[in-house]
C-alpha cells in the first residue's frame, strides 16, 4: 500500500510540473492578435495611439488580427542584462483612424511597427514577464505609415511618415507586462502604456495621451520538427525495394 501511495504522489507531482511548464512564458516567436476586450472594440485592436496626428480627440487603433496584418513577438535572453529577457514586437498591421465600428477608409492602411523591451523581469515560475517602473522611457521603437492618406484626409499622412514610441509608467509599477488570463482571455496577453511623437520631436518631453497602449493576445509558434538525416544505407535500400516491386508488377 505504501508503494502505491508513493507512486501516486510522484505521478501527481509530475502532472503539476507539466501543467506549470505548459503555461510558462518561454523563449521563442509568438503570433500576435487583437485582444477581444479593448475599450474601443469594434474594430478589434492590439495597439492604440490616440492623437497620433496631433488631434487628441482622434483615436488610432491597429488590428493585429486583420488578414493583412502579420505581427509577431520574439522573446529571448537579454544580452545586456543577464537573468532577464528581451521582448521585440514587430511586423505590419492594418489600422488608422478609428471612426467607431470601422476605420476611416481615407486614413487607414498598413503600418510597420518595431518596438524592443530589454531588462524584462521574470517572475517565479515564469508565469509573468514585466518591465521595471525605473526603466520607463528606456524602451523604444517606431511606427511608420506604408500608405498615403487620400480624399478629404489627403496630405495628413504620407508613405514613410515615422513616429517614435517609448514606454510609459504613469501611476503603474510597470510599463509592460505579459501574463495569462488578462481581461478574461485564458491564453497569454500583452499590455502596457506608450508615448508617441512624430520623428524629430523630443519624445521624452511629450505628455502622455490617454489612451496609448498595447493590448494583444499571443500564441507561441511551434518550433519546426528536427531534421533527422536518413541512414546512408536507407536511400539505396528504398531504391532496391522499388526495383523489386516494379519487377514483380511486370511479372
Residue pairs with C-beta under 8 A, 6 or more apart in sequence:
20 125
20 127
23 127
23 180
24 125
24 126
24 127
25 75
25 126
25 127
25 128
25 129
25 178
25 188
26 75
26 126
26 220
27 75
27 76
27 77
27 85
28 74
28 75
28 220
28 221
28 223
29 72
29 73
29 74
29 220
29 221
30 72
30 73
30 74
30 75
30 188
30 218
30 219
30 220
30 221
31 71
31 72
31 218
31 219
31 221
32 46
32 64
32 71
32 72
32 73
32 89
32 91
32 190
32 216
32 217
32 218
33 46
33 64
33 65
33 71
33 216
33 217
33 218
33 219
34 41
34 44
34 45
34 46
34 63
34 64
34 65
34 216
34 217
35 44
35 45
35 46
35 182
35 183
35 185
35 189
35 191
35 215
35 216
35 217
36 44
36 184
36 185
36 217
37 183
37 184
37 185
37 215
38 44
38 45
38 48
38 61
38 215
39 211
40 48
40 59
40 61
40 98
42 101
42 102
43 61
43 63
43 98
43 101
43 102
43 103
44 63
44 65
45 61
45 62
45 63
45 64
45 95
45 98
45 215
46 62
46 63
46 64
46 65
46 71
46 93
46 214
46 215
46 216
46 217
47 61
47 62
47 64
47 93
47 95
47 113
47 143
47 213
47 214
47 215
47 216
48 59
48 60
48 61
48 62
48 211
48 212
48 213
48 215
49 60
49 61
49 62
49 143
49 163
49 194
49 196
49 209
49 212
50 56
50 58
50 59
50 60
50 209
50 210
50 211
50 212
51 57
51 58
51 60
51 209
51 212
52 58
52 60
52 163
52 196
53 60
53 156
53 157
56 209
58 97
59 97
59 98
60 95
60 96
60 97
60 98
61 95
61 98
62 69
62 93
62 94
62 95
62 111
62 113
63 69
63 93
63 94
63 95
64 71
64 93
64 216
66 93
66 94
66 95
68 92
68 94
68 110
69 91
69 92
69 93
69 94
70 91
70 92
70 93
71 89
71 90
71 91
71 92
71 93
71 113
71 216
72 89
72 90
72 91
72 221
73 87
73 88
73 89
73 90
73 190
73 218
74 87
74 88
74 90
75 85
75 86
75 87
75 129
76 85
76 86
76 88
77 84
77 85
77 86
78 84
78 85
78 86
78 118
78 119
78 120
79 86
80 118
80 119
81 118
81 119
83 122
84 118
84 119
84 120
84 121
84 122
85 120
85 121
85 122
85 129
86 116
86 117
86 118
86 120
87 116
87 117
87 120
87 129
87 176
87 178
88 114
88 115
88 116
88 117
89 113
89 114
89 115
89 116
89 141
89 190
89 214
90 113
90 114
90 115
91 112
91 113
92 110
92 111
92 112
92 113
92 146
93 110
93 111
93 113
94 108
94 109
94 110
94 111
95 103
95 108
95 111
96 103
96 104
96 107
96 108
96 109
96 111
97 103
97 104
97 107
97 108
97 153
98 104
104 153
105 151
106 149
106 150
106 151
106 152
106 153
106 154
107 149
107 153
107 156
107 157
109 145
109 146
109 147
110 146
110 147
111 143
111 144
111 145
111 146
112 142
112 143
112 144
112 146
113 141
113 142
113 143
113 144
114 141
114 142
114 143
115 139
115 140
115 141
115 142
115 165
116 139
116 140
116 141
117 131
117 139
117 167
117 176
118 138
118 139
119 131
119 132
119 135
119 138
120 129
120 130
120 131
120 176
121 129
121 130
121 131
121 132
122 128
122 129
123 129
123 130
127 179
127 180
128 177
128 178
128 179
128 180
129 177
129 178
129 179
130 174
130 176
130 177
130 178
130 179
131 139
131 167
131 174
131 175
131 176
131 177
131 192
132 174
133 169
133 172
133 173
133 174
133 175
135 167
135 175
136 167
136 168
136 169
136 175
137 166
137 167
137 168
137 204
138 166
138 167
139 166
139 167
139 175
139 176
140 164
140 165
140 166
140 167
140 203
141 164
141 165
142 162
142 163
142 164
142 165
142 199
143 162
143 163
143 165
143 196
144 160
144 161
144 162
144 163
145 157
145 158
145 159
145 160
145 161
145 162
146 159
146 160
147 157
147 159
148 154
148 157
148 158
148 159
149 155
149 156
149 157
149 158
161 198
161 199
162 198
162 199
163 196
163 197
163 198
163 199
164 196
164 197
164 198
164 199
164 201
164 203
165 194
165 195
165 196
165 203
166 194
166 195
166 203
166 204
167 175
167 176
167 192
167 193
167 194
167 195
168 175
168 193
168 194
168 195
168 208
168 212
169 175
169 193
170 193
170 208
172 193
174 192
175 192
175 193
176 190
176 191
176 192
176 193
176 214
177 190
177 191
177 192
178 188
178 189
178 190
178 218
179 188
179 189
180 186
180 187
180 188
180 189
181 189
182 189
182 191
183 189
185 217
187 217
187 218
187 219
188 217
188 218
188 219
188 220
189 215
189 216
189 217
189 218
190 214
190 215
190 216
190 217
190 218
191 213
191 214
191 215
191 216
192 213
192 214
193 208
193 212
193 213
194 212
194 213
194 214
195 203
195 206
195 208
195 209
195 212
196 203
196 206
196 209
196 212
197 203
197 206
